[in-house]
């Protein structure tokens, strides 16, 4: 299995859906702002439109984050790209972007974590379509894949085994990780903040897994996790996380 970016300093600051505290989530504006705020990586959510395009949006529907209505998987790309996620109606920086466009925009500056969010259609073609896009752009060494769905992770690994995988662990269903951890090849464990105890972090790291915790927005939680030696955090506030990480490193309170 590929190593999980061993050349990068720890802990990683991963901008959750971009710098989403300061810009509309999962938009080019949020991802570019994450670059400006010196995040180490961005996380985004990918799923298929009705006509098979890989679009970047978190929810199964467009209702919460855009001015439109309906399920993403039942809308064509032509309809999705006309929606606005918070800016002017014709502003491409706050429209729903394609995965390929996000990768082209930021992958030279940041690592990109792609969460495959085909939870409403778990048997669709998303895993291998994502693998095809990554390979076509030649960015295998700049991305990693995540999902809560072990089948999705397993299918992606079969399509593109050289790309690292993070297994997301849901607070409500941690048993999924326990059940499938030996079946799904993965380099990182990505637990909910409430599952990330000092003992759990030590255990997962002892098994050779990178530990990346989501979603961490409060300063005290950041300080605690950094002191425990996590490999990274997903945060809506990358500028704050960078500040706290730099402070703790200056105080020699971070391992490594």
N, C-alpha and C positions, 0 to 999 in steps of 0.2 A: 504494500500500500504506500502511496505517496506520503511524505512527512507533511505536517501542518506548518508550513512556512517557518522553518527553524531559524532562518536568517533574520527574522524581524524581532525588534525589541519587544519585551513584555512589560506591562499588559497592553493589549491592543485596545484602542478606542474605536468602536464600531458605530457609525452614525446610523441609528435605527430609522429606516425609511428615509434616509438622508438626515439633514439637520432639521428634523421635523418639529422641533419646538419653535423654530423661527421661520419656517417656510412650509407651504403645503406638502404633505407627505407624499413620497414616491413620485415626485416631479423632478424634472431637470433642475429647477431652481433649488430644491432642497439638496440635491446631490452636488451641485456646484458649490453651494454654501458649505457643505461638509468639507470640500476641498479647501475652501478659504479658511475654515475653522481648524484646519490641520488634523482632521481625523485620520486614522490609519486605514480605515476601510469604511465602506457603506454597505448597509443591508437593504435589500429590496424584495418585493413580493411579485412573483411571476405566475401568470395563468394564461390559458388560451382563450382567444375570442372565438366566435362561432365559425369564422372562416380560417381558423388555425394559426392566427398570428399570436406571438408571445407578447403580451402586454403587461405593464408594470402597474399593479393595483393590488391592494391588500384584500378587500372584502369580496365576497361572492357577487355582490351587487355594486352598482355605481352610486347608489343613493346617498350614502353618508359623505363621500369625499368629492362628489362632483355635483353639477347642476342637472344631472340626468337621472333616469330611473331605469331599473331592469337588471337582470342577471348578466354578468360579463359574458358568460359562455353562450348567451342567446343573442348577443349583439355583434354585428360585423365590425371590423376595424374601421371602416368608413364612418360608422355611427359613433364609435368610441372616440375617434380622434377629434370630433367636433365638440366634445364636452370640455368644460373648464373645471379645474380643481381649485379655483380660488383667485385666479387672475383675470385679465381681460379675456373676452370670449375667443379671440383669435391669437392668444399668446402661447407659442409652443413651449415656453418654459414652465407653464402651469397646466398643460394638457396632460392627458394620459400618454406616457411614452411607450415606445416599443423597447423590449429588452436590448436589442442590438444597438439602438440609438443611445441608451444609457451607457452601455459598455464602451462604445466609441467615445463618448463624452468624458468619461472619468477614469477608465481603467489604466491610463498611463500615470495617473496621480495616486490612485487608491486601489487597494484590493476591493473586490466586490463579492459580497455574500448574496447568493440568489436563493431565496426560499421558494421552493416549488409548492404553490398553494392550490393544487388541484383537489382540494378536499371535497368539493361537491361533485367531482367527476374523477375519482381516483384511478380509473382505468383508461383515461384519455392518453393522448400521445405526448403530453408535456415533457416527461423525462427525456425521451430521446430527441424531441425537437429542441429542447434546451441544449442537449449535448451537441447537436448539429450546429447550432448557432455559435456556441463557444469554440468549437473546433474550426468553423469557417472563419472566425475572426482571429484565430491563433492566440487566444488568451487563457489557455489551460493553466498557466502558471500564475495567473492573476486573480483567479476566482475560486470560491468553494461553494458547495451546494448544501442546503439545509432543508429539512422537512420534519413535521411530526409523524408523517406517514411512512412506516418502514418499507412498505411495498414500493412507494415512489422512490425512496433512496436506493433500494435494491435494483430497481429497473434502471435508474440513472447510472449506477456503478457498472452495470453490464454494458451500457452504451459508451461510457467514457471513464474507464477506471483510473486514469492518471489524475483526475481532479479530486481533491480532498472533499470529504463529506462530514458535515456536522449533524448529529442526531439531536433534534429538539426534544426536550422533555417537558411535557405538560404537567402543571401542578395538579390538575384534576385526574390525570391518567398516567402517573409515573410508571405503572406496571407495563405499559407498552415498551418502554425502554428496557426494563428488566427482562421481558419476554423475548425481545428481538435483538438484544445487544450482541449476541454471538452469531446472528444470522446476517445482519447488515454490516458490511465493512464500513468503518467510520474512524476518523482521526480525532474528532472533537465531540465532546458532550456539551450540549447547550441547554442548561436547566433554567427553569423559572427562578426568579430571585428568591422566592420562599423555600426552594429546595436546596439552595446553595449554602449549606452550613460549612463550617471549617472542616469538620470530619468528612463530609461528602467531597469537598474540593480535594482534600488530601488523598482520599480513596481513588477518585477518578484520575488524578495526576499520577498516583502510584501505579495505575494500570496503563500508563503511557498515553493518556488522552489529554488533549488540550481542553481546558474548561473555559467556556464562554457563557456568561450569565446575562439573561435578559429580564426585563428592561429596567435599567438602573438609572434613575434620574435624581436621586437625593444625594447630597454630598456625603452624609455619614455612611450610607450604603456603599458608595464608591470607595471611601477610605477603608472601610472594613474589608471589602473584597480584594482591594489591591494589597492590603497587608497580609491576607491569607494566601496570596500568590496565584490568583486566577490568571489565566492567559489573556483574558479580554472581557470587556463588557459591551453590550448593546445599550446605547443611550440615545435619547432624543436631544441631549444637550452635550454634543462633543466638545465644545469650547470649554465648558465647565469641567468635564472629565479630564481634558488635557491639562488644565490648570492644577487640578488636584493631584494628578499623577506626577506632574513636574515638581510640585511642592513636596510630595512624599519621597520622591527620589532624592531631592536636595537634602531632605532630613535623614537620608539613609534608612528609610523605613520600608522600602520595597526590596524584596528578594531579587537577586540577579543583577 
